[in-house]
Amino acid sequence: MLTAKQTRTALSLRRASSLFALPSALRVAIYSNVRGFATPASQPATPTASSLESRTPPYTKLLRNLHDVRKLLPSRAFTLAEKILYSHLGENAEESLLQGTSNGRDVRGKATLKLLVDRVAMQDASAQMALLQFMTCRLPSTAVPSSIHCDHMIVGERGAELDLPNSIEGNKEVYDFLESASKKYGIEFWPPGAGIIHQTVLENYSAPGLMMLGTDSHTPNAGGLGAIAIGVGGADAVDAMVGAAWELKAPKILGVKLEGQLSGWASPKDIIMSLAGQLTVRGGTGYIIEYFGEGVKSLSSTGMATVCNMGAEVGATTSIFPYTPSSHDPYLYATHRGAIATQANAIWHSPGAHNLLRPDEGAEYDQVIVMDLTKLEPHINGPFTPDLSTPLSLFKDAVKANSWPETFGAGLIGSCTNSSYEDMTRSESLVKQAKAAGLQPRADFFVTPGSEQIRATVDRDGILSSFEDSGSIVLANACGPCIGQWSRTDEVKKGESNAIFSSYNRNFPGRNDGNRKTMNFLASPELVTAMSYAGSTTFNPLTDTLPTPSGTPFRFQPPVGQDLPSLGFASGNPVFAPSAAAPDASAPVVVSPTSTRLALLEPFDAWPTSASGTPADLTSQRVLIKVKGQCTTDTISAAGPWLKYKGHLPNISENTLIGAVNADTGNTNEALDLDGSSHTIPELAKKWKAEGQGWIVVAEGNYGEGSAREHAALQPRYLGCRVIVTKSFARIHETNLKKQGIVPLTFANESDYDLVNGGDEVSTEGLGGVLAKGMKGEDISTMKIGLLIKKKEDGEVKRVELKHQLSRDQCAFVFKGSALNLLAARGQ
């Protein structure tokens, strides 16, 4: 075993190659010394520890279920998404499809589907709370195959060889907990450095016809391989992990027909960047986006995944591409899953009635958008929102018209959206062109491989060397700057307006570096690469030239690459292989009672009741804050340095709504007490909780957009919130609120938002009745809920009407105090 001094000496070596290229024994020793307990028990050479059988969708059962569904809806032609969803209903099919749907005639947007999912994947930040909730159920193992991926807590700064060991050491307590719980419950544990959850899932778990949940909003990435993969909060993941049905309002289906094929600078990223501009961040809410058409055949598996990944930015439930043998079979074989390709191919060739992997002839979409890939040009989206989409040819004018910075300081490629072999090779082709012309990037340039498999392969094939020779910094196989884990070294001060370009998927204010003035412009990795050599936001690599040392103007040629490596994928360092999926009841779960990072959960209190024991209406609540403008899950529960408290609800609650703008004062993170005194929002929430004063939040549209951040529901609940009233909600967040016992309500008339102010006293009318009847299974869809508002200033009382979208089970969640409380009660 290396001593600490030897470890520091080894880590201080600055070499062209990274720490991972050190001799295996030295690499394992360094890794083990820093990581302590969190060390794999074995080092398998295969890319995954679980059997291929456990990673294969249960096709026989799904086909049988689909047959049963056709009996219930004999005249319906199904889309691909519907086939996969409905085949996961099992014994719940009749209740799900016929109840409240005019006997099956009006399923989309009406039915409440109770789905039995095949798999769960969790990233390390959200897995902490998911596991803490799962542990309260006292089960010996998970009911479905599950995995944990340590990717969110690794800070990007100076390169993988320093950043990864530092992050392992700094997060050792959390990694020990996650690994020990994984060992006890039979969860595959992918250690820090193994890769980003979505790339790892694509390489190992996603498959045509699969249905999975993931505790991250970009879980739909797996739809690139023909899976239904949905981002959820931890409580939803627990439903699946304990074997309970997971509930989903049947989505509508948005069809996107792709024609032609991409060429030149246009990339798969530009498909979804253009679509985001058309749909906006709200346009996909309540829909599954299903791609079809001849243009699909021109895309690679990883290109399809990129498109599905960023579908989260339009609010879609998920996105899916059809099983496409020409693209999917080679990828499945290259990732050691040829047997899945064989089964999928056989199903795909089956007659329509028995074909799980194709839409039925005549299947209808609720909306269809047609996109000609031949005419698609590169797009740049941002700043501050992923749906502000500008074609590259118009971007220079947009920069000048909006007075955006004309230079930028950093270009960043990789992330879960764009870190495939195809992305890396296309970007490298531009780096090689620039090197031949004697050019170096003018902006700092960062490269993030998506997984150890990708890193090892691009290292073997000389691609990493091309990047490093150009002065690029290769970061760890992790999320890093994309989710705020970035320690910038370019001396940009907080509050200083500046620009960066990235191939990431999300660009809300403050998301990447904690500076709300940093403008992150999203683009394909090849476009980010080319523009980094100019360092100018107005540079167009299709038309503009760069000066060279020789004096000859240089213009980039279109990027070229390959979707799969000619020599196959390298397996990478075995130290990053996952643990075995075998539960060990004797294994202790490591949680220190004095920890500031982890805290065992106490059940939330139940809903107040009347004298008869039925749900009561809320009375004498106060409006903690009226939020103005965009309120994302980053606004409600900030990431970055706060990620270290994801497993400690009291500590992370100190950041609740600190990014919210008070509509009454115009100030960020300010709430006014009844005496007019000013507090931070979490300060006043804690004060009112201690005083027994219940409170609510009032906000504008698409409240809770962005990450599938369960803490954005847990934290307000912990601090005493019972109701949130908005103009509209983002899907995942609305579900998360209900799971934690908070009732999400919307204004029947959006202009009534203007009638409420912070500090007003509010009471509900009819909410108790809705909960009571809903729990009995009665139809509550048309029941009215009122909000009585007693103005803080003069006591004037106003009444506004509110709407709800509560199901039977969700009414029970709220009444019991949380979904977890209900699960515990049913298990007694």
KAQUI-V264167 format. One line per field, one symbol per residue. phi: phi as a letter, one per 20 degrees, with the letter a starting at -180 (. if undefined). burial: 1 if it has 24 or more other ideal C-beta (glycine too) atoms within 12 Angstrom, else 0. A space follows every 10 residues. Layout:
BEGIN
phi: ???
burial: ???
END
This chain:
BEGIN
phi: .fffffffff fefdcfeegf efggffffff ffffemffcg fbcfeffbee ffgfdegfgg ffffffgfff ffcfdeeefg gfgffffdel feffffedem cllnecffmd fdedddeebc cceffefgff ffffffelef afecgcbcce cedeeebdpf fdffffffff dggfffffff ffffdmdfde fgofqfgfff fffcdfagnf ccdcebfegg gfffdndecc fbefffffgf fenefeebfg ffdeedeedm bfbmefcggf ffffffffem fdfefncded eboffgfeee fffffgffge fffdnfgacb dfgcgfdffg ffffdmcfff gfffffffef ggfddfdcff fnfddfbcdd ceffefdgcc dpembfdedc ggfdfgffgf fdlfgecceb dcconfebce ffffffffff ffffffendc gedgcccdff bfffgffffg enfffffffe nfdeeffafl gfdnebdfde mfegnefacc dbefdbbfgm fecndfefee eebfffffff fffemcfefd ffcedcfdgf nefdcfegfc acfcffenff fnfffeffff ecfcfeffee cffdfedcbf edffffffce fenegdfecl ecefbdedmf ceffffbfel ffgfdgecfg ffffdfmfee effedneelc cdffenfecf ffffffffff emefbcddbe elgnfofeeg ffdffgfgeo fcbcdbfacf gffgfffffe neeeccffdg ffgfedcgnf eccecnfgfg fffffenffd fdfecdcedd fffcmfdccc ecdcceegff ffgfffoaff ffgfffef
burial: 0000001001 1000001111 1100011111 1111101111 0010001111 0101111110 0110110111 0110010111 1111111111 0110111111 1001001101 1111111111 1111111111 1111111010 1111111111 1111111111 1111111111 1111111111 1111111111 1111111111 1111111111 1111111111 1111111111 1111111111 1101111111 1111111100 1101111111 1111111110 1111111111 1110111111 1111111111 1111111111 1111101111 1101111001 1011111100 0000111111 0010111010 1010011111 1111111111 1100110110 0001101111 1111111111 1111111111 1111101010 1111111111 1111111111 1011111101 1111111111 1111111101 0100000111 1111111111 1111110111 1111111111 1111111111 1100010000 0001110010 1111100011 1111111111 1100001011 1000001110 1001001100 0000111100 1111111111 1111111111 0111111111 1111111111 1111000111 1110000011 1111111110 0011111111 1111111111 1111111111 1111111111 1111111111 1111111000 0110111111 1111111111 1111100001 0010111111 0100000001 1111111111 1111111111 11110000
END
